[in-house]
């Protein structure tokens, strides 16, 4: 069983920074595709950033140049460094593990990020 625990959310002023962390237990972390998603009130969950095992990254257009995803396979952690935060970044941020096998997808419980103007 794979478990993900996010941390690092909070309240920050516009223009500030936060670093989210996601600790993963179980599964084969080094070969998993790891991603960060977010869901704002009344909106659908959307991809923020994704990090593949091949080292490729992909970002939502709205966060390009401001957010950076990274991973530490030895620590089984994935991170999201967020800078130049905007009020529209306010959402619950979720970490996602995709082991690329049948039904091998897991989500964390989410961490709230609130950006005040």
PAKOLKOL-196355 format. One record per residue: x, y, z of N, C-alpha, C, O in turn; chain; residue in one letter. Coordinates in steps of 0.05 Angstrom, whole numbers, plus 32768, in hexadecimal, padded with zeros to 4 digits. Each point is the difference from the previous one (the first is absolute). Last residue first. Layout:
SITE   n.X   n.Y   n.Z  ca.X  ca.Y  ca.Z   c.X   c.Y   c.Z   o.X   o.Y   o.Z  ch  aa
SITE     X     Y     Z     X     Y     Z     X     Y     Z     X     Y     Z   A   A
...
***
This chain:
SITE   n.X   n.Y   n.Z  ca.X  ca.Y  ca.Z   c.X   c.Y   c.Z   o.X   o.Y   o.Z  ch  aa
SITE  7FB2  8309  7FF0  8008  8017  7FEF  8008  8018  8011  8007  8015  7FF5   A   X
SITE  8000  7F7C  8020  7FF0  8018  8005  800B  8017  7FEE  8018  8002  7FFB   A   X
SITE  7FE6  7F8D  8004  8011  8018  7FF9  7FEE  8018  8003  7FEC  8003  7FF2   A   X
SITE  8019  7F8F  802E  7FEF  8018  7FFE  8012  8018  7FFC  8013  8005  800F   A   X
SITE  7FEA  7F87  7FF1  8010  8017  7FFA  7FED  8018  7FFC  7FEF  8000  7FEF   A   X
SITE  800C  7F95  803D  7FF4  8019  7FF8  8015  8015  7FFC  8012  8004  8011   A   X
SITE  7FF1  7F8E  7FE2  8009  8014  8012  7FF6  801B  7FF5  8002  8006  7FE9   A   X
SITE  7FEB  7F85  800B  7FFF  801C  7FF8  800A  8013  8016  7FFF  7FFA  8018   A   X
SITE  7FFE  7FA2  7FE0  7FE8  800C  800C  7FFD  801D  7FF8  7FEB  800C  8004   A   X
SITE  8047  7FAC  7FBA  8003  8009  801B  7FE6  800D  800A  7FED  8002  7FF1   A   X
SITE  8019  7FB0  7FC1  8000  801C  8006  8005  8006  801D  7FFA  7FEF  8012   A   X
SITE  8015  7FBE  7F9B  7FFA  8008  801B  8002  801E  8003  8010  800D  7FF2   A   X
SITE  7FF0  7F98  7FC4  8000  801D  8002  7FF6  8007  801D  7FEC  7FF5  8009   A   X
SITE  801A  7FB5  7FBC  8017  8006  8012  8003  801F  8002  8015  800B  7FFC   A   X
SITE  7FB0  7FB5  7FCE  7FF5  800C  8018  8015  8008  8014  7FFC  7FFF  8018   A   X
SITE  8030  7FCE  7FA0  7FE3  7FFF  8001  7FF7  800B  801B  8007  7FF5  8015   A   X
SITE  8057  8030  7FCF  7FF4  7FE6  7FFE  7FE2  8001  8002  7FF4  8016  8003   A   X
SITE  804C  8033  8007  7FFE  7FF8  7FE4  7FF5  7FE4  7FFC  8000  7FF5  7FEA   A   X
SITE  800C  8047  8066  8013  7FEB  7FFC  8000  7FF3  7FE5  800F  7FEE  7FFA   A   X
SITE  7FD7  8073  8036  7FF6  7FEE  7FEB  8016  7FEC  7FFB  8015  8006  7FF4   A   X
SITE  7FCA  804A  8059  8013  7FEB  7FF9  7FF3  7FEF  7FEA  7FEA  7FF7  8003   A   X
SITE  8007  8073  8028  7FF6  7FE8  7FF3  8017  7FEE  7FF8  8014  8008  7FF5   A   X
SITE  7FCB  8054  804E  8016  7FF0  7FF5  7FF4  7FE6  7FF4  7FEF  7FF4  800C   A   X
SITE  7FE2  8072  8009  8001  7FE3  8004  8019  7FF4  7FF2  8007  8009  7FEA   A   X
SITE  7FC9  805B  803F  8014  7FF3  7FEE  8003  7FE3  8008  8003  7FF8  8017   A   X
SITE  7FB0  805C  7FF0  800B  7FE9  800E  8013  7FF1  7FEC  7FF8  7FFA  7FEA   A   X
SITE  7FF9  8071  800F  7FF4  7FE6  7FFA  800A  7FEC  8014  8012  8005  8010   A   X
SITE  8008  8063  7FC4  7FF3  7FF5  8017  7FF0  7FE7  7FF9  7FEF  8000  7FEE   A   X
SITE  8040  803D  7FD6  800D  7FE6  8006  7FF3  7FF3  8019  8007  7FE9  8007   A   X
SITE  7FE2  806F  7FD8  7FF3  7FEA  7FF0  800E  7FE5  8004  7FF7  7FEC  7FF5   A   X
SITE  802B  8064  8034  7FE7  7FF8  800D  7FF3  7FE9  7FF0  7FF3  7FEF  800C   A   X
SITE  8076  8016  7FEA  7FE9  8012  7FFA  7FE7  7FF7  800E  7FFE  7FE8  8007   A   X
SITE  8078  800C  7FFF  7FE5  7FF6  8002  7FEB  8016  7FFC  8004  8017  8007   A   X
SITE  8063  7FD9  7FEF  7FEF  8015  7FF4  7FE2  7FF8  8001  7FF2  8002  7FEC   A   X
SITE  8044  7FAA  8022  8009  801B  8004  7FED  8013  7FF2  7FF0  7FF8  7FF0   A   X
SITE  801F  7F9A  8034  7FEE  8013  7FF4  8009  801C  8007  8005  8007  8017   A   X
SITE  8019  7F8A  7FE5  8009  801A  8008  7FEF  8015  7FF2  8000  8000  7FE7   A   X
SITE  7FF6  7F95  8031  7FF6  8015  7FEE  8009  801A  800C  7FF4  8009  8014   A   X
SITE  8029  7F85  7FF3  7FFD  801C  800B  7FF4  8012  7FEA  8002  7FFB  7FE8   A   X
SITE  800D  7F96  803C  7FFD  8011  7FE9  7FF9  801C  800B  7FF1  8002  8014   A   X
SITE  803F  7F9C  8015  7FF1  8018  8002  7FFF  800E  7FE5  8011  7FFE  7FEF   A   X
SITE  8023  7FB3  8036  7FE4  7FFA  7FF7  7FEE  8018  8003  7FE9  7FFD  8009   A   X
SITE  8079  7FF8  8006  7FEE  8007  8016  7FE3  7FF9  7FF9  7FEF  8002  8012   A   X
SITE  8053  7FEE  7FAD  800B  7FF3  8018  7FEE  8005  8018  7FFC  7FEE  8011   A   X
SITE  7FF1  803B  7F9B  7FF9  7FE4  8001  800B  7FF2  8018  7FF3  7FED  800A   A   X
SITE  7FEE  8077  7FDF  8018  7FF4  800D  7FF9  7FE2  8003  7FF1  7FF9  8012   A   X
SITE  7FE9  8062  7FAE  7FFC  7FE7  800F  801B  7FF6  800B  8015  8005  7FF5   A   X
SITE  7FAE  8059  7FE0  8019  7FF0  8002  7FFA  7FE7  8010  7FEC  7FFE  800D   A   X
SITE  7FE6  8062  7FBE  7FFC  7FE6  800C  801B  7FF1  8001  8010  8002  7FED   A   X
SITE  7FCE  806B  800E  8013  7FEB  7FF8  7FFB  7FE7  800F  7FFE  7FFF  8019   A   X
SITE  7FD3  806A  7FC9  8000  7FE7  8010  8015  7FED  7FF5  8005  8000  7FE8   A   X
SITE  7FF0  8055  7FEE  7FFC  8006  801D  8002  7FE8  8012  800A  8002  8016   A   X
SITE  7FFC  7FFC  7F89  8012  8016  8007  7FFE  8008  801E  8011  800F  800A   A   X
SITE  7F9C  7FC2  7FCE  801A  7FFE  7FF3  8011  8019  8008  7FF7  8016  7FFF   A   X
SITE  7FAA  7FD6  8017  8015  7FFF  8014  801C  7FFF  7FF5  8014  8001  800F   A   X
SITE  7F99  8000  7FBD  7FFB  8014  8014  8017  8002  8015  8002  8013  800F   A   X
SITE  7FF8  7FAA  7FAB  8009  801A  7FF6  7FFE  8015  8015  8011  8013  8001   A   X
SITE  8001  7F88  801B  7FE9  8010  7FF6  800A  801B  7FF7  8012  800B  800C   A   X
SITE  8034  7FA5  7FF2  7FF3  8013  8012  7FE7  800C  7FF3  7FFF  8003  7FE7   A   X
SITE  8052  7FA7  8018  7FEB  800E  7FF1  7FF1  8011  8014  7FFA  7FF8  8016   A   X
SITE  8069  7FC8  7FDE  7FEC  800E  800F  7FEC  800F  7FEE  8007  8007  7FE9   A   X
SITE  8048  7FA1  8018  7FF1  8015  7FF2  7FEC  800C  8013  7FF4  7FF3  8010   A   X
SITE  8047  7FC1  8002  800A  801A  8007  7FF2  8017  7FF1  8008  8017  8003   A   X
SITE  7FE5  7F88  7FFF  8015  8007  7FED  800B  801C  8005  8012  8009  7FF1   A   X
SITE  7FA5  7FD4  8040  8018  7FF2  8008  8017  8006  7FED  8017  7FFC  8008   A   X
SITE  7F9D  804F  8004  8001  7FE4  7FF7  801B  7FF3  8009  8012  800E  8009   A   X
SITE  7FAB  8046  8018  801C  7FF9  7FFD  8001  7FE2  7FF9  7FF7  7FEF  8010   A   X
SITE  7FC1  806E  7FF3  8004  7FE4  8000  801D  7FF9  7FFA  800D  800F  7FF1   A   X
SITE  7FA5  8045  802E  801A  7FF9  7FF6  8003  7FE2  8003  7FF5  7FF3  8011   A   X
SITE  7FB5  8039  7FF5  8012  8016  8005  801C  7FFA  7FF4  800B  8010  7FF1   A   X
SITE  7F89  7FCC  7FFD  801C  7FFA  8002  8010  801A  8004  7FFB  8014  7FF3   A   X
SITE  7F9E  7FE2  802F  8010  8005  7FE8  801D  7FF9  8006  800A  8002  8016   A   X
SITE  7F85  7FF5  800E  801D  7FFB  8006  8010  8003  7FE6  7FF8  7FF5  7FEB   A   X
SITE  7FAC  8041  801B  800A  7FE5  7FFE  801D  7FFE  8007  800F  8014  7FFF   A   X
SITE  7FAD  8037  802C  800E  7FF9  7FE8  8009  7FE3  8000  8001  7FF3  8015   A   X
SITE  7FD4  803E  8035  7FEE  8002  7FE9  800D  7FF9  7FE5  7FF3  8003  7FEB   A   X
SITE  8051  8013  8060  7FE3  7FFE  8005  7FF0  8004  7FE7  8003  8013  7FF1   A   X
SITE  805E  7FC9  8000  7FF6  8018  800C  7FE2  7FFC  8004  7FF3  7FEF  7FF3   A   X
SITE  8065  7FCD  7FFF  7FE3  8004  7FFC  7FF7  8018  8010  8001  8000  8018   A   X
SITE  805F  7FC9  7FBC  7FF3  8012  8012  7FE2  8003  7FF9  7FF8  7FFC  7FE9   A   X
SITE  806B  7FC2  800B  7FE7  800A  7FF5  7FF4  8014  8014  8009  8000  8017   A   X
SITE  805A  7FC7  7FD0  7FF1  8012  8012  7FE8  800A  7FF1  8002  8009  7FE8   A   X
SITE  803F  7F98  800B  7FF6  801A  7FF7  7FF2  800F  8017  7FF8  7FF5  8014   A   X
SITE  804B  7FAF  7FC6  7FF6  8010  8017  7FF6  801B  7FF6  800D  800D  7FF0   A   X
SITE  800C  7F88  7FEE  7FFC  801B  7FF6  7FF3  800F  8017  7FEB  7FF8  800A   A   X
SITE  8056  7FB0  8004  7FE5  800B  7FFE  8001  801C  7FF4  8013  800F  8003   A   X
SITE  8037  7FB4  8015  7FF5  7FFC  7FE5  7FE4  800C  7FFC  7FF4  7FFC  7FEB   A   X
SITE  803E  8009  8068  8013  8008  7FEC  7FF5  7FFD  7FE3  8009  800E  7FEE   A   X
SITE  7FC7  7FD4  8062  8000  801D  7FFC  8011  8008  7FE8  7FF8  8011  7FF0   A   X
SITE  7FD0  7F9A  802D  801B  8003  7FF5  8003  801D  7FF7  7FFA  8007  7FEA   A   X
SITE  7FC4  7FD1  8069  8003  8003  7FE3  801D  8002  7FF8  8012  7FFE  8010   A   X
SITE  7FD8  8021  8053  7FF6  7FEB  7FEF  8004  8005  7FE3  8008  8016  7FF8   A   X
SITE  7FF6  8040  803F  8007  7FE6  800B  7FF3  7FEB  7FEF  7FEA  8003  7FF6   A   X
SITE  8031  806E  8003  7FF3  7FE8  7FF5  800A  7FE7  800E  8018  7FFC  8003   A   X
SITE  7FDE  8078  8007  800F  7FE8  8008  7FF0  7FE7  7FF8  7FE9  7FFE  8006   A   X
SITE  801D  806F  7FDE  7FEF  7FE8  8000  8011  7FE8  8006  8012  7FFA  7FF0   A   X
SITE  7FED  807C  8017  800E  7FE7  8000  7FEB  7FE9  8000  7FEB  8003  800B   A   X
SITE  8020  8070  7FDD  7FF0  7FE9  8008  8011  7FE7  7FFE  8011  7FFD  7FEE   A   X
SITE  8002  8071  801E  800A  7FE7  7FF5  7FEF  7FE9  800B  7FFF  7FFC  8018   A   X
SITE  7FF9  8077  7FD3  7FFB  7FE9  8011  800D  7FE7  7FF3  8003  7FFF  7FE8   A   X
SITE  7FF9  8079  8012  8008  7FE5  7FF7  7FF7  7FEB  8015  7FFD  8006  8018   A   X
SITE  7FE2  8067  7FC6  800F  7FEF  8011  8006  7FE4  7FF5  7FF9  7FFA  7FE9   A   X
SITE  7FCE  804D  7FF1  801D  8005  7FFC  8012  7FEE  8010  8018  7FFF  7FFC   A   X
SITE  7F88  8014  802A  8007  8000  7FE4  801D  8008  7FFC  800A  8013  800D   A   X
SITE  7FE1  7FC2  8051  7FF8  8018  7FF1  8008  7FFD  7FE2  8012  7FF1  7FFA   A   X
SITE  7FD4  7FBB  8049  8016  8011  7FF8  7FF5  8018  7FF1  7FEB  7FFF  7FF3   A   X
SITE  7FFB  7FA1  804B  7FF6  801A  7FF7  8019  8011  7FFA  8012  8003  8010   A   X
SITE  7FED  7F8E  7FE9  7FFB  8015  8013  7FF6  8019  7FF4  7FF7  8001  7FE8   A   X
SITE  803D  7F93  8009  7FED  8014  7FF8  7FFD  8015  8016  800B  7FFE  8016   A   X
SITE  802D  7FB1  7FEE  800B  8019  7FF6  7FED  8016  7FF8  8008  8016  7FFA   A   X
SITE  7FF1  7F78  8000  8004  8014  8015  800B  801A  7FF3  8009  8000  7FE9   A   X
SITE  7FC9  7F93  8001  8009  801B  7FF8  8004  8011  8019  7FF4  7FFC  8015   A   X
SITE  800A  7F96  7FD4  7FFA  8014  8014  800C  801B  7FF8  8019  8002  7FFE   A   X
SITE  7FCA  7F92  7FDC  800D  801A  7FFB  7FF7  8014  8015  7FE9  8002  8007   A   X
SITE  801C  7F8A  7FE3  7FF5  8017  800F  8010  8019  7FFA  8019  7FFF  7FFE   A   X
SITE  7FD2  7F94  7FDB  800F  8019  7FFE  7FF2  8016  8010  7FE8  8003  7FFE   A   X
SITE  801D  7F8B  8006  7FEF  8018  8000  8012  8019  8000  8012  8002  8010   A   X
***
